[in-house]
């Protein structure tokens, strides 16, 4: 479609699009407040991206039509529109972190704030994503990823549109449509290879911005066709239903971004192109939605750090009362930031200088933020704030993570045994590595083959979520092809037992038995926790092991683990298959918590050392402690000669 056929584009104010922004931020707010029926509220971000693509594209094209487009003016507006509120938010988050966060958490915040200030937080959060990555509730600046995405779009899109306008004007519509298709295909294809990359990085989100851009042509088409009013109403209602319906029916496990993302995107497009309708006046153009939409950027900036810091401070779930207070508080604070920060810088008083001072002020504050943030990072999170208190440094956490992913898979370090002392397979996810260290640090001399089933799988090869079925099946096939099954003297099997599927468990054990005649030892669940152990220790406000360990009980999965453990014990007692086939159960839970299951510890009662470095994985010291207790009750696990005899 030829842009030259379109009448001169105008940049009129459309209150219904502010209402659309309001809908987007409300969806995100409800999702982050963990409202149960809004599992897909994160799609509010997708709505924002489409709106941004529409406004930016229409304004650039209109200025190009009038031969008045200026890169300097465009980026000056972006600086004034986005960065004052963003800089203030980062500063407030750093200030709050000083009083609330442990050194390791504060050090990490310092690092993420640098990337947020430099419009690269999406790259930062993508690069650190992984199995041991902290939960979203521990990242006060996580929401900055979408703002960095938008800022990167603003950086490249004006130049792309300018080139298309000047040299390919007749084909802009087709080229943008092709860009949408290409971006969606890339997201679909790459999703299984790197889910985090497709979520955070611009190439896999570009189609959402382009869906907004293509609305410029669709608006013109509807006007040219003179479509009847009632069809506009149908389009509008359909668009609203697509947005709200997808936010209620989709969830974080849905395969997105990709084809599913087109559902809310098309909904936004329908809403944009239908313009002023009767239903739009009622739903989006009312004053409440209009003003929430005007303040939506500030509301988005401020709401997430409030939620994170509340949960970090309290280590509790968001009840209805707290959800309402944080929701209303976020909107109120967002209005104040919009009124006194956004508007002050966005609509400046008359400037008598030859240049806009925003080009000096914003870079200055960004540099100051980066310098301060680097100081926080380089100092280890200002450890002096915690003199005399119990904490894990970032270096200690990283050292323990390294033990899991690097040393535990190296033939030269933890797995290599003494010749003639036998050979075992340890099968399971990262929790099986706890067993490897418990063995090795307490005298086990044999060679170890570590077969990793993956953190997304349970029952040693079954996907917890349907979306991970292919991944878990592939891991299982590769593990079962290992050449050592016929050579080993014993097989040790362990994972975190997130749930129990007895029929599935029986099947996988039979499959393992078919691979080897060696004795098989099933290690039951160990105690895991709902919160990070360093945070549980922090909130205990004590350096007395008995108090810390007792306080940790209310954050544990004690009931679930005991229930699974009891069912497994019963399964081994009642099903003769196991004893007849040399398959044995190891009760780790009672090794950890004693015969009464009432003595679980997260720090050592002797020297206050941490036994866990996150919510469920042992420190090296914790694995050694487990091994000491395990050896006392199951000494034969540490000497293959005892098993052979």
C-alpha positions as CSV (number, residue, x, y, z in Angstrom):
1,X,0.0,0.0,0.0
2,X,1.4,3.4,-1.1
3,X,1.9,5.9,1.7
4,X,1.5,8.7,-0.8
5,X,-2.2,7.7,-1.2
6,X,-2.9,8.5,2.4
7,X,-4.1,12.0,3.2
8,X,-1.8,14.1,5.3
9,X,-1.4,12.5,8.7
10,X,-2.3,14.5,11.8
11,X,-1.2,14.2,15.4
12,X,-4.5,14.7,17.2
13,X,-5.1,13.9,20.8
14,X,-7.0,10.6,21.3
15,X,-8.3,10.2,24.9
16,X,-9.3,6.6,24.2
17,X,-5.7,5.6,23.6
18,X,-4.8,7.0,27.1
19,X,-7.7,4.7,28.3
20,X,-5.9,1.9,26.5
21,X,-2.7,2.7,28.3
22,X,-4.7,2.6,31.5
23,X,-6.1,-0.9,30.7
24,X,-2.5,-2.0,30.0
25,X,-1.1,-0.8,33.3
26,X,-4.1,-2.2,35.3
27,X,-3.5,-5.6,33.8
28,X,0.2,-5.5,34.7
29,X,-0.7,-4.2,38.2
30,X,-3.2,-7.0,38.8
31,X,-0.7,-9.6,37.6
32,X,2.1,-8.4,39.8
33,X,-0.3,-8.2,42.7
34,X,-0.8,-12.0,42.1
35,X,-4.6,-11.7,41.6
36,X,-5.6,-15.2,40.8
37,X,-7.8,-14.7,37.8
38,X,-5.3,-12.5,36.0
39,X,-2.6,-15.0,35.2
40,X,-1.8,-13.3,31.9
41,X,-1.8,-9.7,33.1
42,X,1.8,-9.5,31.9
43,X,0.3,-9.0,28.4
44,X,-0.3,-5.4,29.5
45,X,3.4,-4.9,28.4
46,X,2.5,-6.2,24.9
47,X,-0.3,-3.7,24.8
48,X,2.1,-0.9,25.7
49,X,4.5,-2.0,22.9
50,X,1.8,-1.9,20.2
51,X,0.6,1.5,21.4
52,X,4.2,2.8,21.3
53,X,4.7,1.4,17.8
54,X,1.5,3.2,16.6
55,X,2.3,6.6,18.1
56,X,5.9,6.8,17.2
57,X,5.3,5.6,13.7
58,X,2.5,8.0,13.0
59,X,4.3,10.9,14.4
60,X,7.5,10.2,12.4
61,X,5.5,9.6,9.2
62,X,3.5,12.8,9.7
63,X,6.7,14.8,10.2
64,X,8.2,13.2,7.2
65,X,5.2,14.0,5.1
66,X,5.6,17.6,6.2
67,X,9.3,17.6,5.7
68,X,9.8,18.7,9.3
69,X,11.2,15.5,10.9
70,X,14.2,16.1,13.1
71,X,16.2,13.4,14.9
72,X,17.3,16.0,17.5
73,X,13.7,17.1,18.2
74,X,12.5,13.4,18.3
75,X,15.2,12.3,20.8
76,X,14.8,15.5,22.9
77,X,11.1,14.6,23.4
78,X,12.0,11.0,24.3
79,X,14.6,12.2,26.8
80,X,12.1,14.6,28.4
81,X,9.3,12.1,28.3
82,X,11.1,9.0,29.7
83,X,14.3,9.7,31.6
84,X,13.5,12.1,34.5
85,X,10.9,9.7,36.0
86,X,13.2,6.7,35.2
87,X,16.2,8.3,36.9
88,X,14.2,9.2,40.0
89,X,12.8,5.6,40.2
90,X,16.2,4.0,40.1
91,X,17.5,6.5,42.7
92,X,14.5,5.7,45.1
93,X,15.0,1.9,44.6
94,X,18.7,2.2,45.4
95,X,17.8,4.2,48.5
96,X,15.3,1.7,49.6
97,X,17.7,-1.2,49.0
98,X,20.3,0.5,51.3
99,X,17.9,-0.1,54.2
100,X,16.4,-3.4,53.2
101,X,18.7,-5.6,51.1
102,X,21.4,-7.9,52.2
103,X,24.9,-7.2,50.8
104,X,24.6,-9.8,48.0
105,X,21.1,-8.6,47.0
106,X,22.2,-4.9,47.1
107,X,25.3,-5.7,45.1
108,X,23.2,-7.3,42.5
109,X,20.8,-4.3,42.5
110,X,23.8,-2.0,41.9
111,X,24.7,-4.0,38.8
112,X,21.1,-4.1,37.4
113,X,20.7,-0.3,38.0
114,X,23.6,0.5,35.7
115,X,22.0,-1.5,32.9
116,X,18.6,0.1,33.7
117,X,20.0,3.6,33.5
118,X,21.7,2.8,30.2
119,X,18.6,1.3,28.6
120,X,20.0,-2.2,28.5
121,X,18.3,-3.9,31.5
122,X,16.5,-6.4,29.1
123,X,20.0,-7.6,28.0
124,X,21.1,-7.8,31.7
125,X,18.2,-9.9,32.8
126,X,18.5,-12.1,29.8
127,X,22.2,-12.7,30.4
128,X,21.7,-13.8,34.0
129,X,18.6,-16.0,33.5
130,X,19.1,-19.6,34.5
131,X,18.2,-22.3,36.9
132,X,19.8,-20.7,39.9
133,X,18.6,-17.2,39.0
134,X,16.7,-15.5,41.8
135,X,13.0,-15.3,41.7
136,X,11.3,-12.2,40.1
137,X,10.3,-11.1,43.6
138,X,13.9,-10.4,44.5
139,X,14.6,-8.0,41.5
140,X,13.3,-4.5,42.2
141,X,14.3,-3.3,38.7
142,X,13.1,-6.3,36.7
143,X,10.2,-4.3,35.2
144,X,12.8,-2.0,33.5
145,X,13.4,-4.7,30.9
146,X,10.3,-3.5,28.9
147,X,11.4,0.2,29.1
148,X,14.8,-0.7,27.8
149,X,13.1,-2.6,25.0
150,X,11.1,0.5,24.1
151,X,14.2,2.8,24.3
152,X,16.1,0.5,22.0
153,X,13.1,0.6,19.6
154,X,13.1,4.4,19.7
155,X,16.8,4.3,18.9
156,X,16.5,2.4,15.6
157,X,13.0,2.8,14.3
158,X,13.1,6.5,13.2
159,X,16.1,5.8,11.0
160,X,14.4,2.6,9.6
161,X,11.2,4.6,8.8
162,X,13.1,7.5,7.3
163,X,14.9,5.1,4.9
164,X,11.6,3.3,4.0
165,X,9.9,6.7,3.5
166,X,12.5,8.1,1.2
167,X,13.4,5.0,-0.9
168,X,10.6,2.5,-0.6
169,X,7.5,4.6,0.0
170,X,5.3,2.4,-2.1
171,X,6.2,-0.7,-0.3
172,X,6.3,0.4,3.4
173,X,3.1,-1.4,4.3
174,X,4.3,-4.7,2.7
175,X,7.8,-4.4,4.2
176,X,6.4,-3.8,7.7
177,X,3.9,-6.7,7.3
178,X,6.9,-8.9,6.3
179,X,8.8,-7.7,9.3
180,X,5.9,-8.8,11.5
181,X,5.8,-12.2,10.0
182,X,9.6,-12.6,10.2
183,X,9.7,-11.5,13.9
184,X,6.9,-13.9,14.9
185,X,8.5,-16.8,13.0
186,X,11.8,-16.1,14.8
187,X,10.1,-16.0,18.2
188,X,8.3,-19.3,17.5
189,X,11.4,-21.0,16.2
190,X,13.8,-19.8,18.8
191,X,11.5,-20.2,21.8
192,X,12.6,-23.8,22.6
193,X,16.3,-22.9,22.1
194,X,16.4,-19.9,24.4
195,X,13.1,-19.0,26.0
196,X,14.7,-16.1,27.9
197,X,16.1,-14.5,24.8
198,X,12.7,-14.5,23.0
199,X,11.2,-12.9,26.1
200,X,13.7,-10.1,26.7
201,X,15.3,-9.2,23.4
202,X,14.1,-6.8,20.7
203,X,14.2,-8.9,17.6
204,X,11.6,-11.3,19.0
205,X,9.4,-8.4,20.2
206,X,9.7,-6.2,17.1
207,X,6.5,-7.6,15.6
208,X,4.5,-6.0,18.5
209,X,5.8,-2.5,17.7
210,X,5.2,-3.2,14.0
211,X,1.6,-4.2,14.7
212,X,1.2,-0.7,16.1
213,X,2.9,0.9,13.1
214,X,0.7,-0.9,10.6
215,X,-2.4,0.6,12.2
216,X,-1.5,3.9,10.5
217,X,-2.5,2.2,7.2
218,X,-5.4,0.3,8.6
219,X,-7.0,3.5,9.9
220,X,-6.8,5.0,6.5
221,X,-8.3,1.9,4.9
222,X,-11.3,1.9,7.3
223,X,-11.9,5.6,6.5
224,X,-11.7,5.0,2.7
225,X,-14.2,2.0,2.9
226,X,-16.6,4.1,5.0
227,X,-17.4,1.1,7.1
228,X,-20.7,1.4,8.9
229,X,-20.8,2.6,12.5
230,X,-22.1,-0.6,14.0
231,X,-19.1,-2.5,12.5
232,X,-16.7,0.0,14.3
233,X,-18.5,-0.9,17.5
234,X,-18.1,-4.6,16.9
235,X,-14.4,-4.2,16.1
236,X,-13.9,-2.2,19.3
237,X,-15.7,-4.7,21.6
238,X,-13.9,-7.6,19.9
239,X,-10.6,-5.8,20.5
240,X,-11.3,-5.3,24.2
241,X,-12.4,-8.9,24.6
242,X,-9.3,-10.2,22.9
243,X,-7.1,-8.2,25.3
244,X,-8.9,-8.9,28.5
245,X,-9.7,-12.5,27.5
246,X,-6.1,-13.4,26.7
247,X,-5.0,-11.8,29.9
248,X,-7.3,-14.1,31.9
249,X,-6.8,-17.3,29.9
250,X,-3.1,-17.2,29.0
251,X,-0.4,-17.6,31.7
252,X,3.3,-17.4,32.1
253,X,3.7,-21.0,30.9
254,X,2.1,-20.1,27.5
255,X,4.4,-20.1,24.5
256,X,5.0,-16.4,24.3
257,X,6.1,-14.2,22.6
258,X,5.0,-15.8,19.4
259,X,1.7,-16.6,17.7
260,X,-0.3,-16.4,21.0
261,X,1.0,-12.8,21.4
262,X,-0.9,-11.9,18.3
263,X,-4.2,-12.3,20.2
264,X,-3.8,-9.3,22.4
265,X,-1.9,-7.4,19.7
266,X,-4.8,-7.8,17.3
267,X,-7.1,-6.7,20.1
268,X,-5.0,-3.5,20.5
269,X,-5.1,-2.9,16.7
270,X,-8.9,-3.2,16.6
271,X,-9.2,-0.7,19.4
272,X,-6.8,1.8,17.8
273,X,-8.2,1.8,14.3
274,X,-11.9,2.0,15.4
275,X,-11.3,5.3,17.1
276,X,-14.1,7.2,18.8
277,X,-17.1,4.8,19.3
278,X,-20.0,4.7,21.7
279,X,-18.5,1.8,23.6
280,X,-15.1,3.5,23.6
281,X,-16.6,6.5,25.3
282,X,-17.9,4.3,28.0
283,X,-14.9,2.0,28.5
284,X,-11.8,4.0,27.6
285,X,-12.7,7.7,27.2
286,X,-14.1,8.3,30.7
287,X,-12.0,10.6,32.9
288,X,-10.8,7.9,35.3
289,X,-9.3,5.8,32.6
290,X,-8.0,8.8,30.8
291,X,-6.1,10.1,33.8
292,X,-4.8,6.7,34.8
293,X,-3.6,6.4,31.2
294,X,-1.8,9.7,31.4
295,X,0.0,8.6,34.6
296,X,0.5,5.0,33.4
297,X,4.2,5.3,32.8
298,X,4.8,6.6,36.3
299,X,2.4,4.0,37.8
300,X,4.3,1.3,35.9
301,X,7.7,2.6,37.1
302,X,6.7,2.8,40.8
303,X,4.4,-0.2,41.4
304,X,6.9,-3.1,41.0
305,X,9.6,-1.9,43.5
306,X,6.9,-1.4,46.1
307,X,5.7,-5.0,45.6
308,X,9.2,-6.4,45.7
309,X,10.3,-4.5,48.8
310,X,7.1,-5.3,50.6
311,X,7.5,-9.1,49.9
312,X,11.3,-8.9,50.7
313,X,10.6,-7.1,54.0
314,X,7.7,-9.3,55.1
315,X,8.5,-12.7,53.4
316,X,4.7,-13.1,53.2
317,X,2.1,-13.6,50.5
318,X,0.1,-10.7,49.2
319,X,-3.3,-10.9,51.0
320,X,-6.4,-9.1,49.7
321,X,-5.9,-6.1,52.1
322,X,-2.2,-5.7,51.0
323,X,-3.2,-6.1,47.4
324,X,-5.7,-3.3,47.6
325,X,-3.3,-1.0,49.6
326,X,-0.3,-1.5,47.2
327,X,-2.6,-1.2,44.2
328,X,-4.1,2.1,45.3
329,X,-0.8,3.3,46.7
330,X,0.9,2.6,43.4
331,X,-1.7,4.6,41.4
332,X,-1.5,7.5,43.9
333,X,2.3,7.7,43.9
334,X,2.2,7.3,40.1
335,X,-0.1,10.3,39.8
336,X,2.3,12.4,42.0
337,X,5.3,11.4,39.9
338,X,3.4,12.1,36.7
339,X,2.2,15.5,38.0
340,X,5.5,16.8,39.5
341,X,8.2,14.9,37.5
342,X,6.9,13.8,34.1
343,X,4.9,17.0,33.4
344,X,7.6,19.3,34.8
345,X,10.2,18.0,32.4
346,X,8.0,17.1,29.5
347,X,6.5,20.6,29.2
348,X,9.4,22.9,30.2
349,X,9.2,26.7,30.6
350,X,10.6,28.9,27.8
351,X,14.2,28.2,27.2
352,X,16.5,31.1,26.3
353,X,19.5,29.0,25.7
354,X,20.7,27.9,22.3
355,X,20.5,24.3,23.4
356,X,18.1,22.2,25.4
357,X,19.6,21.7,28.9
358,X,18.0,18.3,29.1
359,X,20.9,17.0,27.0
360,X,23.2,18.0,29.8
361,X,21.1,17.2,32.8
362,X,20.0,13.7,31.9
363,X,23.5,12.4,30.8
364,X,24.9,14.0,34.0
365,X,22.4,12.2,36.3
366,X,22.8,8.9,34.4
367,X,26.6,9.1,34.9
368,X,26.1,9.9,38.6
369,X,23.7,6.9,38.9
370,X,26.2,4.6,37.2
371,X,29.1,5.8,39.3
372,X,27.1,5.3,42.5
373,X,25.7,1.9,41.4
374,X,29.2,0.7,40.4
375,X,30.4,1.7,43.9
376,X,27.6,-0.4,45.4
377,X,28.5,-3.3,43.1
378,X,32.3,-3.0,43.6
379,X,32.0,-2.8,47.4
380,X,30.0,-6.0,47.6
381,X,26.8,-4.2,48.5
382,X,28.2,-1.9,51.1
383,X,28.9,-4.8,53.6
384,X,29.6,-2.3,56.4
385,X,25.8,-1.9,56.8
386,X,25.7,-5.5,58.1
387,X,28.7,-5.4,60.6
388,X,28.2,-8.3,63.0
389,X,25.2,-9.7,61.3
390,X,24.8,-13.0,59.5
391,X,24.8,-13.0,55.7
392,X,26.1,-14.7,52.6
393,X,28.2,-12.5,50.3
394,X,27.8,-12.6,46.5
395,X,31.2,-14.3,46.2
396,X,30.1,-17.1,48.5
397,X,26.8,-17.6,46.6
398,X,28.6,-17.6,43.2
399,X,31.2,-20.1,44.6
400,X,28.4,-22.5,45.5
401,X,26.7,-22.1,42.2
402,X,29.9,-22.8,40.5
403,X,30.2,-26.1,42.4
404,X,26.9,-27.1,41.0
405,X,27.3,-26.3,37.3
406,X,31.0,-26.4,36.6
407,X,32.9,-28.6,39.1
408,X,30.1,-31.2,39.3
409,X,30.4,-31.8,35.6
410,X,34.2,-31.8,35.3
411,X,36.0,-35.1,34.8
412,X,39.0,-33.6,36.5
413,X,37.5,-32.5,39.9
414,X,34.6,-33.8,41.8
415,X,33.6,-36.8,39.5
416,X,37.0,-38.4,39.1
417,X,37.5,-41.3,41.5
418,X,40.4,-43.5,42.6
419,X,41.1,-46.4,40.3
420,X,39.7,-49.7,41.6
421,X,37.2,-48.1,44.0
422,X,34.2,-48.7,41.8
423,X,31.9,-46.5,39.7
424,X,28.4,-45.2,40.3
425,X,25.8,-43.2,38.3
426,X,24.1,-40.3,40.0
427,X,20.9,-39.5,38.1
428,X,18.7,-36.5,38.8
429,X,18.5,-32.7,38.5
430,X,20.7,-30.2,40.3
431,X,19.6,-31.6,43.7
432,X,21.4,-34.8,42.8
433,X,24.6,-32.8,42.9
434,X,24.0,-32.4,46.7
435,X,24.4,-36.2,46.9
436,X,27.6,-36.1,44.9
437,X,29.2,-33.6,47.3
438,X,27.8,-35.4,50.3
439,X,29.5,-38.5,49.1
440,X,32.8,-37.0,47.9
441,X,33.3,-34.8,51.0
442,X,32.8,-37.7,53.3
443,X,35.3,-40.3,51.9
444,X,33.6,-41.8,48.8
445,X,36.4,-42.8,46.5
446,X,34.7,-44.3,43.4
447,X,34.2,-42.7,40.0
448,X,31.0,-40.8,39.5
449,X,29.0,-40.3,36.3
450,X,26.6,-37.4,36.7
451,X,23.5,-37.6,34.5
452,X,21.4,-34.4,34.7
453,X,17.7,-34.7,34.1
454,X,17.1,-30.9,34.2
455,X,15.4,-28.6,36.6
456,X,12.2,-28.5,34.6
457,X,11.7,-32.2,35.0
458,X,10.7,-34.5,37.9
459,X,10.5,-38.3,38.3
460,X,14.0,-38.2,36.6
461,X,12.7,-37.4,33.2
462,X,9.0,-36.2,33.2
463,X,8.2,-32.6,32.5
464,X,6.5,-30.6,35.3
465,X,4.8,-28.4,32.7
466,X,3.6,-29.4,29.3
467,X,5.7,-26.8,27.6
468,X,8.9,-28.6,28.8
469,X,7.9,-32.0,27.5
470,X,10.3,-32.0,24.6
471,X,13.2,-30.8,26.7
472,X,12.7,-33.4,29.4
473,X,12.2,-36.2,26.9
474,X,15.4,-35.3,25.1
475,X,17.3,-35.2,28.3
476,X,15.9,-38.6,29.3
477,X,16.8,-40.2,26.0
478,X,20.4,-38.8,26.2
479,X,20.8,-40.0,29.8
480,X,19.6,-43.5,29.0
481,X,22.0,-43.7,26.1
482,X,25.0,-43.3,28.4
483,X,27.6,-46.0,27.9
484,X,28.2,-46.5,31.6
485,X,24.9,-48.1,32.6
486,X,26.3,-51.6,32.0
487,X,29.6,-50.8,33.8
488,X,28.6,-49.2,37.1
489,X,28.5,-50.9,40.5
490,X,25.5,-48.9,41.8
491,X,22.9,-46.2,40.7
492,X,21.9,-43.3,43.0
493,X,18.8,-41.4,42.0
494,X,17.6,-38.1,43.5
495,X,15.7,-34.9,42.6
496,X,13.8,-32.3,44.6
497,X,10.5,-34.3,44.5
498,X,8.2,-31.3,43.8
499,X,5.2,-33.7,43.6
500,X,4.7,-37.5,43.6
501,X,3.3,-39.5,40.7
502,X,3.5,-43.1,41.8
503,X,2.6,-44.7,38.4
504,X,5.1,-42.5,36.7
505,X,7.7,-43.3,39.3
506,X,7.2,-47.1,38.9
507,X,7.6,-46.7,35.1
508,X,10.9,-44.8,35.3
509,X,12.4,-47.2,37.8
510,X,11.5,-50.1,35.6
511,X,13.2,-48.3,32.7
512,X,16.3,-47.7,34.8
513,X,16.3,-51.4,35.9
514,X,16.2,-52.5,32.3
515,X,19.5,-50.5,31.7
516,X,21.6,-52.1,34.5
517,X,21.7,-55.0,36.9
518,X,23.5,-52.8,39.5
519,X,21.8,-52.0,42.9
520,X,19.6,-48.9,42.6
521,X,19.2,-46.5,45.6
522,X,16.3,-44.0,45.5
523,X,17.1,-40.9,47.6
524,X,13.8,-39.4,48.9
525,X,13.1,-35.7,49.3
526,X,15.1,-33.3,51.4
527,X,13.7,-30.2,53.0
528,X,13.3,-27.2,50.8
529,X,11.9,-23.7,51.5
530,X,9.4,-21.2,50.0
531,X,11.9,-18.3,50.4
532,X,15.6,-17.8,49.9
533,X,17.5,-19.0,53.0
534,X,19.6,-15.8,53.3
535,X,16.4,-13.9,53.5
536,X,14.9,-16.2,56.1
537,X,18.1,-15.7,58.2
538,X,17.8,-11.9,57.7
539,X,14.2,-11.7,58.9
540,X,15.0,-13.8,61.9
541,X,16.9,-10.9,63.5
542,X,19.1,-13.3,65.4
543,X,22.5,-14.9,65.4
544,X,21.3,-17.8,67.6
545,X,21.1,-21.0,65.5
546,X,18.2,-22.4,67.5
547,X,16.1,-19.3,66.9
548,X,17.0,-19.1,63.2
549,X,16.2,-22.7,62.5
550,X,13.0,-22.7,64.4
551,X,11.8,-19.5,62.5
552,X,12.7,-21.2,59.2
553,X,10.1,-23.9,59.8
554,X,7.1,-21.7,58.8
555,X,8.8,-21.0,55.4
556,X,9.4,-24.7,54.7
557,X,7.6,-27.3,52.5
558,X,7.6,-29.5,55.6
559,X,4.0,-30.9,55.1
560,X,4.5,-31.6,51.4
561,X,7.9,-33.3,51.8
562,X,6.7,-35.5,54.7
563,X,3.7,-36.5,52.8
564,X,5.8,-37.5,49.7
565,X,8.3,-39.3,51.9
566,X,5.7,-41.3,53.8
567,X,4.0,-42.4,50.5
568,X,7.4,-43.5,49.1
569,X,8.2,-45.5,52.2
570,X,4.8,-47.1,52.0
571,X,5.3,-47.8,48.3
572,X,8.6,-49.7,49.0
573,X,7.0,-51.7,51.9
574,X,3.9,-52.8,50.0
575,X,5.4,-53.4,46.5
576,X,7.7,-56.4,46.4
577,X,9.1,-55.4,43.0
578,X,11.7,-53.2,44.7
579,X,13.1,-55.8,47.1
580,X,13.0,-58.5,44.4
581,X,15.0,-56.2,42.0
582,X,17.6,-54.9,44.4
583,X,16.1,-51.4,44.6
584,X,16.3,-49.6,47.9
585,X,15.0,-46.4,49.5
586,X,17.1,-43.8,51.4
587,X,15.1,-41.6,53.8
588,X,17.0,-38.3,53.5
589,X,14.3,-36.4,55.3
590,X,14.9,-38.4,58.6
591,X,18.6,-38.1,58.1
592,X,18.1,-34.3,58.0
593,X,15.4,-33.8,60.6
594,X,15.8,-36.7,62.9
595,X,13.4,-39.6,63.6
596,X,10.7,-37.1,64.7
597,X,11.2,-34.9,61.7
598,X,11.5,-31.8,64.0
599,X,15.2,-30.8,63.7
600,X,15.6,-29.3,60.3
601,X,18.4,-26.7,60.0
602,X,19.3,-23.9,57.6
603,X,22.4,-22.9,59.5
604,X,24.8,-25.1,61.5
605,X,24.1,-25.2,65.2
606,X,27.9,-25.4,65.8
607,X,29.4,-22.5,63.9
608,X,26.5,-20.6,62.3
609,X,27.6,-21.5,58.7
610,X,24.9,-21.5,56.1
611,X,23.7,-25.0,55.0
612,X,21.8,-23.6,52.0
613,X,22.7,-20.8,49.6
614,X,19.2,-20.4,48.1
615,X,15.8,-21.9,48.9
616,X,16.7,-25.5,48.2
617,X,20.3,-26.1,47.3
618,X,23.0,-26.9,49.8
619,X,26.2,-24.9,50.3
620,X,29.3,-27.1,50.0
621,X,29.3,-27.0,53.8
622,X,25.7,-28.1,53.9
623,X,26.4,-31.0,51.6
624,X,29.2,-32.1,53.8
625,X,27.0,-31.9,56.9
626,X,24.3,-34.0,55.2
627,X,27.0,-36.5,54.2
628,X,28.1,-36.9,57.9
629,X,24.6,-37.7,58.9
630,X,24.0,-39.9,55.9
631,X,27.1,-41.9,56.5
632,X,26.1,-42.5,60.1
633,X,22.9,-44.2,59.0
634,X,23.8,-45.5,55.5
635,X,27.5,-46.1,55.7
636,X,27.4,-48.6,52.8
637,X,26.6,-45.8,50.3
638,X,30.1,-44.5,50.8
639,X,32.0,-47.8,50.2
640,X,31.1,-49.8,47.2
641,X,32.8,-52.8,48.6
642,X,30.1,-53.0,51.3
643,X,27.4,-52.9,48.5
644,X,29.2,-55.6,46.5
645,X,29.4,-57.8,49.6
